[in-house]
Amino acid sequence: MVQYQARLDTTFAALSDVTRRGVLEQLAGSDASITDLAERFHMTLTGMKKHINVLEQAGLVATEKVGRVRTCKLGPRRMEEEAAWIERHRQLWDARFDALDTIVDQLKRKEKANAQRKRK
């Protein structure tokens, strides 16, 4: 469980930044060098390297250095565990909202019945 939780923490921390999510979207289309990514996101090479490092540690991005160019591509890790965690919580909240809808409907019926009694 601890290992599972650490993995979720690492993934969600990596995905918590808009730039890193954007990098993943870019890499879903095609591989790119760190220099290209830095230019696309209007940031320094050092800043982009830090973002790539976070994504690499989470297993979401893999890099390969050929000569002076470090190319990034989507990593080998899929996010089944994260998707399962999100799905469990989505189901929980759906159930809670359904229960709330039931309560609201009951209150509306009571309010309507009270209003009809007052008219009589």
C-alpha positions in Angstrom: 0.0 0.0 0.0 2.8 2.4 0.9 4.5 1.8 -2.5 1.2 2.2 -4.3 0.6 5.5 -2.5 4.1 6.8 -3.2 3.6 6.0 -6.9 0.2 7.9 -7.0 1.8 10.8 -5.1 4.7 11.0 -7.7 2.3 10.8 -10.7 -0.2 13.4 -9.4 2.7 15.7 -8.3 4.1 15.5 -11.8 0.7 16.1 -13.4 -0.1 19.0 -11.0 1.8 21.5 -13.1 0.3 23.0 -16.3 3.6 23.0 -18.1 4.2 19.3 -17.4 0.7 18.4 -18.6 1.4 20.5 -21.7 4.7 18.6 -22.3 2.8 15.3 -22.1 0.3 16.6 -24.7 3.1 17.7 -27.0 4.9 14.4 -26.7 1.7 12.5 -27.4 1.9 13.9 -30.9 5.6 13.4 -31.5 8.9 13.2 -29.8 10.7 16.5 -29.1 14.1 17.7 -27.9 14.3 19.6 -24.6 15.3 22.7 -26.5 12.2 22.5 -28.7 10.0 22.0 -25.7 11.6 25.0 -23.9 11.0 27.2 -26.9 7.3 26.0 -27.2 6.7 26.8 -23.6 8.7 30.1 -23.6 11.1 29.0 -20.8 14.7 28.5 -20.2 16.5 25.3 -21.0 17.3 24.8 -17.3 13.6 25.2 -16.4 12.5 22.7 -19.0 15.1 20.2 -17.8 13.7 20.4 -14.3 10.1 19.7 -15.6 11.4 16.8 -17.7 13.2 15.4 -14.7 10.0 15.3 -12.7 8.2 13.6 -15.5 11.0 11.1 -15.9 11.0 10.3 -12.2 7.3 9.5 -12.5 7.9 7.3 -15.5 5.8 9.5 -17.7 8.6 10.6 -20.0 11.8 8.9 -21.2 14.8 10.7 -22.7 17.6 9.7 -24.9 20.7 11.6 -25.6 22.3 11.4 -29.0 25.2 13.7 -29.4 24.3 17.0 -27.9 20.5 16.6 -28.3 18.4 15.0 -25.6 15.1 13.8 -27.1 12.0 13.2 -25.0 9.2 10.8 -25.7 6.3 9.4 -23.7 7.5 7.1 -21.0 6.9 3.4 -20.6 4.5 3.8 -17.7 0.8 3.7 -18.2 -1.5 5.2 -15.6 -3.9 2.3 -14.9 -3.5 2.6 -11.1 -4.1 6.4 -11.2 -7.2 5.9 -13.5 -8.5 3.2 -11.1 -8.1 5.6 -8.1 -9.9 8.4 -9.9 -12.7 6.0 -11.0 -13.2 4.8 -7.4 -13.5 8.4 -6.2 -15.8 9.3 -9.1 -18.1 6.5 -8.1 -18.1 7.6 -4.5 -19.0 11.2 -5.4 -21.6 10.1 -7.9 -23.3 8.1 -5.1 -23.1 11.0 -2.7 -24.6 13.4 -5.3 -27.4 10.8 -6.1 -28.2 10.7 -2.3 -28.2 14.5 -2.2 -30.6 14.6 -5.2 -32.9 12.2 -3.3 -32.9 14.4 -0.2 -33.5 17.6 -2.3 -36.5 15.9 -4.1 -38.0 14.8 -0.7 -37.6 18.4 0.6 -39.3 19.8 -2.5 -42.2 17.4 -2.2 -42.6 18.3 1.5 -42.5 22.0 0.7 -45.0 21.6 -2.1 -47.3 19.6 0.3 -47.0 22.3 3.0 -47.8 25.0 0.5 -51.0 23.2 -0.6 -52.1 22.7 3.0 -51.7 26.4 3.7 -53.9 27.3 0.8 -56.8 25.2 2.1 
